[in-house]
């Protein structure tokens, strides 16, 4: 009887240790998700104020009224390029920023589940990242956002490919 009890104790599974690479990937995903979720929340919450500020910036009115023509001339084309770039970034509808914020929160939750070695976290993370790519390619049609987002596609594929071996071997 005692032999059987000792045998059962020896057969118990040891807790799985999270690999260091998986920890690094999750931490990088946490940082990315939190930063972008907060950024998109701010863009969503203050959308009208930012639009107003950009209009003032383009017209040289409001808080930009005090800027002298001399200052603007010194900046050259960079002022115009800055105004155009900022206006293009906020020519996207307000709903886009809310959708992106929600997808980054989902991405964070997926990374958190993978941190806890749960397989479903991989799926949540991958689907939210893919939906972000689709949303951006559909909703962003400004001159700055034309075409498919190949930079984000590269990072999404890279992270999913780096998570996948851990999904197969470590996560349950």
CORQUI-V484845 format. One line per field, one symbol per residue. ss: DSSP state (A for helix, B for strand, O for the rest). phi: phi as a letter, one per 40 degrees, with the letter a starting at -180 (. if undefined). psi: psi as a letter, one per 40 degrees, with the letter a starting at -180 (. if undefined). A space follows every 10 residues. Layout:
BEGIN
ss: ???
phi: ???
psi: ???
END
This chain:
BEGIN
ss: OAAAAAAAAA AOOOOOOOOA AAAAAAAAAA AAAAAAAAAA AAAAAOAAAA AAAAAAAAAO OAAAOOOOAA AAAAAOAAAA AAAAAAAAAO OOOAAAAAAA AAAAAAAAAA AAAAAOOOAA AAAAAAAAAA AAAAAAAAAO OOAAAOOOOA AAAAAAAAAA AAAAAAAAAO OO
phi: .ccccccccc cccccccccc cccccccccc ccccdcccdc cccccbdccc dccccccccg bgccccccdc cccccgcccc cccccccccb cccccdcccc cccccccccc ccccdcgccc cccccccccc cccccccccc bcdcbcgccc cccdcccdcc cccddcccbb cb
psi: dddddddddd eihihhhhid dddddddddd dddddddddd dddddfdddd ddddddddef abeedehidd dddddaeddd ddddddddde eiiddddddd dddddddddd dddddefhdd dddddddddd dddddddddh fiddeiiigd dddddddddd dddddddddd i.
END
